[in-house]
Amino acid sequence: MRALLTGVAAGLAIVVLALLGGRWWLERHVREILARRYDVPLTPIRVPTDSLSIAEGERQAWLHGCHGCHDAQLQGKVFVNEPRVMRVVAPNVTERIAAYSDAELARLIRHGIRRDGTGVLAMPVSTFYQMSDADVGRIIAHLRATPMAERVLPTSELHLLGELAVLDGQLLPEAATMDHAAPRLGTRSDRGDTTRAWRGEYLARTICGECHGPALLGALEAPPLLRASGYSRPQFVSLMLDGRSRDGRDLPLMGRTARARFVRFTKDEIADIYDYLMRMPATPPPATATSSR
């Protein structure tokens, strides 16, 4: 009996050591993947300092979800907390921003790349990539002007299922999957194209693309925006400003987003988005900043 128990104990020890060794291997490889550096050069950007530009930058930051992830005063918060998967903490922008130059901030917003060259996890930069220099500059102006707000935050953590998703390539920084040299839609605005047709596409792809995908053809639980063709213009306004479907139902995610962020759209901007969606092609646009794999 003693020999049997000794053998069982030895077998269990081998299993435990194998499991621990496997977990150590997994954690090491995940760290290597997330520590990869991306060689995207810095480019100069003009950041205005006048009050009107700063105010517009605040409006743009709300529309693009900066305050949704980093909280109302940009002091950071836990915005993903999935047991056994991951905890993602949006950092305190008011503290972090001092270490970044304007060009580094522009690269972080558009490419999801930190100062040290590593990629940011869970930041929808493939939609922000399309933004114009003017809008990025105004958002940076707003970030610079936001007062310092202290907050004690936990650290971001990957749990077992999250680590396996990273290893499998399902959960990666967008810096690892996007085309960093793709033409940007926003450059047309920088060159003077501010037509209503352009503006509708630009707003839809740089703001709505966060949930509905860069090509607006749906992602995860968000439907393709071709469904907007079933909405009348007044119904679409209600959807954008109050998150209600055409039959009057409160759509939980859209409702929260609409009432926190989209109430900052102007009536003309909503009209331009609606007009674009009514004629949006059913296939992806030729130039996007999506996966290059």
RODO-2510 file (C-alpha; in nm, 4 decimals, decimal comma):
residues 293
     n   res          X          Y          Z
     1     m     0,0000     0,0000     0,0000
     2     r     0,2792     0,2400     0,0872
     3     a     0,4443     0,1674    -0,2454
     4     l     0,1135     0,2311    -0,4237
     5     l     0,0611     0,5638    -0,2469
     6     t     0,4168     0,6621    -0,3220
     7     g     0,3600     0,5852    -0,6894
     8     v     0,0343     0,7866    -0,6986
     9     a     0,2041     1,0797    -0,5288
    10     a     0,4889     1,0663    -0,7767
    11     g     0,2432     1,0551    -1,0670
    12     l     0,0509     1,3542    -0,9352
    13     a     0,3764     1,5429    -0,8868
    14     i     0,4698     1,4766    -1,2493
    15     v     0,1275     1,6012    -1,3667
    16     v     0,1546     1,9153    -1,1532
    17     l     0,5055     1,9878    -1,2777
    18     a     0,3917     1,9349    -1,6371
    19     l     0,1017     2,1751    -1,5859
    20     l     0,3237     2,4335    -1,4216
    21     g     0,5780     2,3965    -1,6995
    22     g     0,3070     2,4383    -1,9622
    23     r     0,1753     2,7508    -1,7944
    24     w     0,5272     2,8917    -1,7673
    25     w     0,5781     2,8257    -2,1412
    26     l     0,2450     2,9906    -2,2246
    27     e     0,3142     3,2997    -2,0139
    28     r     0,6616     3,3383    -2,1610
    29     h     0,5388     3,3210    -2,5194
    30     v     0,2510     3,5602    -2,4499
    31     r     0,4952     3,8095    -2,2964
    32     e     0,7139     3,7813    -2,6075
    33     i     0,4158     3,8453    -2,8368
    34     l     0,2978     4,1491    -2,6410
    35     a     0,6529     4,2864    -2,6120
    36     r     0,6957     4,3063    -2,9900
    37     r     0,7899     4,6495    -3,1170
    38     y     0,6470     4,8110    -3,4279
    39     d     0,8582     5,0334    -3,6471
    40     v     0,6196     5,3128    -3,7396
    41     p     0,7957     5,6487    -3,7712
    42     l     0,6780     5,9598    -3,5930
    43     t     0,5292     6,2334    -3,8090
    44     p     0,4835     6,5969    -3,7031
    45     i     0,1333     6,7163    -3,6242
    46     r    -0,0015     7,0628    -3,5588
    47     v    -0,1775     7,0976    -3,2228
    48     p    -0,3815     7,4183    -3,1845
    49     t    -0,4023     7,6119    -2,8607
    50     d    -0,7091     7,8350    -2,9091
    51     s    -1,0195     7,7769    -2,6972
    52     l    -1,2497     7,6918    -2,9888
    53     s    -1,0174     7,4168    -3,1104
    54     i    -0,9833     7,2761    -2,7584
    55     a    -1,3628     7,2713    -2,7199
    56     e    -1,4014     7,0961    -3,0549
    57     g    -1,1309     6,8520    -2,9490
    58     e    -1,3344     6,7665    -2,6405
    59     r    -1,6425     6,7043    -2,8556
    60     q    -1,4402     6,4844    -3,0895
    61     a    -1,2885     6,2939    -2,7968
    62     w    -1,6355     6,2147    -2,6622
    63     l    -1,7630     6,1108    -3,0055
    64     h    -1,4640     5,8822    -3,0610
    65     g    -1,5013     5,7176    -2,7209
    66     c    -1,1919     5,8497    -2,5408
    67     h    -1,4024     5,9395    -2,2365
    68     g    -1,5982     5,6164    -2,2619
    69     c    -1,2850     5,4078    -2,2036
    70     h    -1,0795     5,6481    -1,9907
    71     d    -1,3759     5,7912    -1,7939
    72     a    -1,5330     6,1340    -1,7864
    73     q    -1,2256     6,3207    -1,6600
    74     l    -0,9826     6,0907    -1,8471
    75     q    -0,8566     5,9611    -1,5124
    76     g    -0,8713     5,5985    -1,6257
    77     k    -1,0906     5,3040    -1,5289
    78     v    -1,1372     4,9287    -1,5611
    79     f    -1,3344     4,8937    -1,8828
    80     v    -1,3019     4,5194    -1,9482
    81     n    -1,3214     4,2697    -1,6633
    82     e    -1,3942     3,9185    -1,7863
    83     p    -1,3234     3,6392    -1,5344
    84     r    -1,0724     3,3835    -1,6650
    85     v    -1,0112     3,6022    -1,9728
    86     m    -0,8674     3,9437    -1,8920
    87     r    -0,8895     4,2698    -1,7051
    88     v    -0,8106     4,5722    -1,9189
    89     v    -0,7497     4,9043    -1,7452
    90     a    -0,7556     5,2251    -1,9476
    91     p    -0,4738     5,4377    -1,8021
    92     n    -0,5037     5,7806    -1,6484
    93     v    -0,4492     6,0034    -1,9514
    94     t    -0,3957     6,3143    -1,7401
    95     e    -0,0893     6,1500    -1,5819
    96     r     0,0499     5,9619    -1,8819
    97     i     0,0249     6,2424    -2,1334
    98     a     0,3144     6,4461    -1,9943
    99     a     0,5664     6,1827    -2,1059
   100     y     0,4461     6,1898    -2,4674
   101     s     0,5318     6,4364    -2,7410
   102     d     0,2526     6,5447    -2,9757
   103     a     0,3896     6,3192    -3,2500
   104     e     0,4018     6,0237    -3,0104
   105     l     0,0420     6,0871    -2,9082
   106     a    -0,0666     6,1022    -3,2727
   107     r     0,1057     5,7683    -3,3364
   108     l    -0,0567     5,6196    -3,0255
   109     i    -0,4036     5,7325    -3,1396
   110     r    -0,3675     5,6270    -3,5027
   111     h    -0,1452     5,3217    -3,4739
   112     g    -0,1849     5,2014    -3,1151
   113     i     0,1885     5,2186    -3,0491
   114     r     0,3337     5,3332    -2,7174
   115     r     0,6479     5,5419    -2,6724
   116     d     0,8556     5,2247    -2,6347
   117     g     0,7238     5,0831    -2,9633
   118     t     0,4986     4,8138    -2,8166
   119     g     0,1342     4,7802    -2,9155
   120     v    -0,1701     4,8690    -2,7060
   121     l    -0,4225     4,5941    -2,6420
   122     a    -0,7966     4,6633    -2,6798
   123     m    -0,7788     5,0065    -2,8459
   124     p    -0,9771     5,0498    -3,1725
   125     v    -0,6981     5,2236    -3,3599
   126     s    -0,7899     5,0850    -3,7020
   127     t    -1,0850     5,3258    -3,6998
   128     f    -0,8867     5,6127    -3,5464
   129     y    -0,6202     5,5605    -3,8144
   130     q    -0,8566     5,7178    -4,0674
   131     m    -0,8841     6,0458    -3,8758
   132     s    -0,7651     6,3724    -4,0234
   133     d    -0,4647     6,5615    -3,8893
   134     a    -0,6996     6,8426    -3,7883
   135     d    -0,9174     6,6193    -3,5707
   136     v    -0,6225     6,4350    -3,4158
   137     g    -0,4568     6,7694    -3,3401
   138     r    -0,7704     6,9059    -3,1745
   139     i    -0,8134     6,5914    -2,9640
   140     i    -0,4532     6,6184    -2,8470
   141     a    -0,5173     6,9848    -2,7619
   142     h    -0,8118     6,8768    -2,5459
   143     l    -0,6074     6,6046    -2,3758
   144     r    -0,3313     6,8551    -2,2968
   145     a    -0,5834     7,1018    -2,1541
   146     t    -0,7600     6,8485    -1,9270
   147     p    -0,6725     6,9092    -1,5586
   148     m    -0,4787     6,6439    -1,3709
   149     a    -0,7082     6,3980    -1,1942
   150     e    -0,5674     6,1418    -0,9519
   151     r    -0,7027     5,7880    -0,9356
   152     v    -0,5586     5,4647    -0,7991
   153     l    -0,6044     5,1956    -1,0641
   154     p    -0,5362     4,8217    -1,0685
   155     t    -0,3120     4,6740    -1,3359
   156     s    -0,4283     4,5104    -1,6556
   157     e    -0,4112     4,1311    -1,6404
   158     l    -0,4445     3,8434    -1,8832
   159     h    -0,5890     3,5230    -1,7443
   160     l    -0,5598     3,1757    -1,8942
   161     l    -0,8246     3,2110    -2,1660
   162     g    -0,6880     3,5524    -2,2606
   163     e    -0,3352     3,4147    -2,2856
   164     l    -0,4556     3,1323    -2,5084
   165     a    -0,6355     3,3874    -2,7283
   166     v    -0,3120     3,5871    -2,7642
   167     l    -0,1160     3,2728    -2,8497
   168     d    -0,3771     3,1760    -3,1091
   169     g    -0,3733     3,5238    -3,2651
   170     q    -0,7338     3,6006    -3,1736
   171     l    -0,6379     3,8710    -2,9225
   172     l    -0,3581     4,0946    -3,0421
   173     p    -0,2794     4,4660    -3,0453
   174     e    -0,4261     4,6158    -3,3615
   175     a    -0,0750     4,7402    -3,4353
   176     a     0,0054     4,3760    -3,5181
   177     t    -0,2744     4,3318    -3,7718
   178     m    -0,3370     4,6669    -3,9410
   179     d    -0,1734     4,8114    -4,2499
   180     h     0,0216     5,1100    -4,1181
   181     a     0,0836     5,2449    -4,4689
   182     a    -0,2730     5,2333    -4,6044
   183     p    -0,4167     5,5568    -4,7487
   184     r    -0,6155     5,7471    -4,4878
   185     l    -0,9664     5,8723    -4,5507
   186     g    -0,8938     6,1776    -4,3363
   187     t    -0,6244     6,3065    -4,5697
   188     r    -0,9000     6,4250    -4,8021
   189     s    -1,0155     6,6650    -4,5322
   190     d    -0,6596     6,7818    -4,4699
   191     r    -0,6449     6,8664    -4,8407
   192     g    -0,9700     7,0611    -4,8316
   193     d    -1,2412     6,8022    -4,9075
   194     t    -1,5178     6,8866    -4,6600
   195     t    -1,8172     6,7986    -4,8769
   196     r    -2,1211     6,6455    -4,7086
   197     a    -2,0669     6,3203    -4,8981
   198     w    -1,7131     6,2934    -4,7650
   199     r    -1,8154     6,3949    -4,4128
   200     g    -2,0828     6,1260    -4,3863
   201     e    -1,8375     5,8528    -4,4809
   202     y    -1,5650     5,9974    -4,2605
   203     l    -1,7837     6,0184    -3,9495
   204     a    -1,9308     5,6726    -4,0015
   205     r    -1,5977     5,5019    -4,0519
   206     t    -1,4003     5,6820    -3,7799
   207     i    -1,6712     5,6666    -3,5118
   208     c    -1,9234     5,3935    -3,5928
   209     g    -1,6436     5,1633    -3,7105
   210     e    -1,5353     5,1039    -3,3490
   211     c    -1,8300     4,8665    -3,2973
   212     h    -1,9446     4,7868    -3,6512
   213     g    -1,6005     4,7206    -3,8002
   214     p    -1,3781     4,9441    -4,0152
   215     a    -1,5812     4,8590    -4,3279
   216     l    -1,9112     4,8959    -4,1325
   217     l    -2,0142     4,5433    -4,2309
   218     g    -2,0645     4,4244    -3,8743
   219     a    -1,8379     4,2933    -3,5991
   220     l    -1,9076     4,0674    -3,3016
   221     e    -2,2607     4,1565    -3,1856
   222     a    -2,2858     4,4810    -3,3841
   223     p    -2,4861     4,4405    -3,7071
   224     p    -2,3775     4,5646    -4,0488
   225     l    -2,4828     4,9237    -4,1001
   226     l    -2,6580     4,8267    -4,4206
   227     r    -2,9515     4,7674    -4,1857
   228     a    -2,9847     5,1416    -4,1520
   229     s    -3,1561     5,1324    -4,4912
   230     g    -3,4661     5,0118    -4,3048
   231     y    -3,4828     5,3345    -4,1037
   232     s    -3,6577     5,6514    -4,2025
   233     r    -3,4658     5,9710    -4,1409
   234     p    -3,6558     6,0550    -3,8163
   235     q    -3,6110     5,6953    -3,6947
   236     f    -3,2380     5,7181    -3,7622
   237     v    -3,2130     6,0436    -3,5655
   238     s    -3,3846     5,8700    -3,2715
   239     l    -3,1430     5,5777    -3,3029
   240     m    -2,8388     5,8051    -3,2976
   241     l    -2,9471     6,0359    -3,0175
   242     d    -3,1436     5,8014    -2,7916
   243     g    -3,0453     5,4480    -2,8960
   244     r    -3,3966     5,3393    -2,9923
   245     s    -3,4721     5,1000    -3,2755
   246     r    -3,7289     5,1861    -3,5401
   247     d    -3,9977     5,0015    -3,3387
   248     g    -3,9147     5,2056    -3,0276
   249     r    -3,7119     4,9431    -2,8385
   250     d    -3,4219     5,0611    -2,6249
   251     l    -3,1066     4,8973    -2,7647
   252     p    -2,8815     4,8499    -2,4584
   253     l    -2,5339     4,9079    -2,6041
   254     m    -2,6478     5,1600    -2,8638
   255     g    -2,8590     5,3354    -2,6031
   256     r    -2,5659     5,3832    -2,3660
   257     t    -2,3417     5,4946    -2,6512
   258     a    -2,5972     5,7317    -2,7984
   259     r    -2,6820     5,9044    -2,4721
   260     a    -2,3210     5,9348    -2,3563
   261     r    -2,1480     6,0130    -2,6854
   262     f    -2,3677     6,0599    -2,9892
   263     v    -2,5796     6,3367    -2,8367
   264     r    -2,2790     6,5503    -2,9307
   265     f    -2,3394     6,5019    -3,3027
   266     t    -2,4903     6,7979    -3,4839
   267     k    -2,8107     6,7480    -3,6814
   268     d    -2,6171     6,8047    -4,0033
   269     e    -2,3619     6,5379    -3,9091
   270     i    -2,6356     6,2827    -3,8402
   271     a    -2,7973     6,3719    -4,1728
   272     d    -2,4653     6,3239    -4,3526
   273     i    -2,4082     5,9842    -4,1859
   274     y    -2,7598     5,8751    -4,2809
   275     d    -2,7151     5,9837    -4,6421
   276     y    -2,3860     5,7954    -4,6635
   277     l    -2,5309     5,4768    -4,5163
   278     m    -2,8215     5,4886    -4,7620
   279     r    -2,5762     5,4641    -5,0498
   280     m    -2,3021     5,2660    -4,8769
   281     p    -2,1649     4,9838    -5,0948
   282     a    -2,2225     4,6299    -4,9712
   283     t    -1,8538     4,5434    -5,0131
   284     p    -1,5541     4,6808    -4,8191
   285     p    -1,3933     5,0007    -4,9484
   286     p    -1,0696     4,9448    -5,1418
   287     a    -0,8368     5,1109    -4,8895
   288     t    -0,8746     5,0372    -4,5192
   289     a    -0,6410     5,0047    -4,2233
   290     t    -0,7588     4,6555    -4,1361
   291     s    -0,5711     4,3309    -4,1039
   292     s    -0,2860     4,2714    -4,3417
   293     r    -0,2516     3,9055    -4,2485
***
